[in-house]
């Protein structure tokens, strides 16, 4: 699991990332709501790192037709 998942992003860092992605960071209530939603999403995504897929093979994307 990536090391940054162990820590919560600071408000200042979140606002810098939001601004760098073109979001209007002047609405404090909206940014607080968005930061909470992002935190919930990260918690949900952390579960994906617990899935062991080491023995699984990816399916072939292209299987040519046989005549």
Helices and strands as residue ranges (DSSP letters): G 3-6, H 11-20, H 28-46, G 47-50
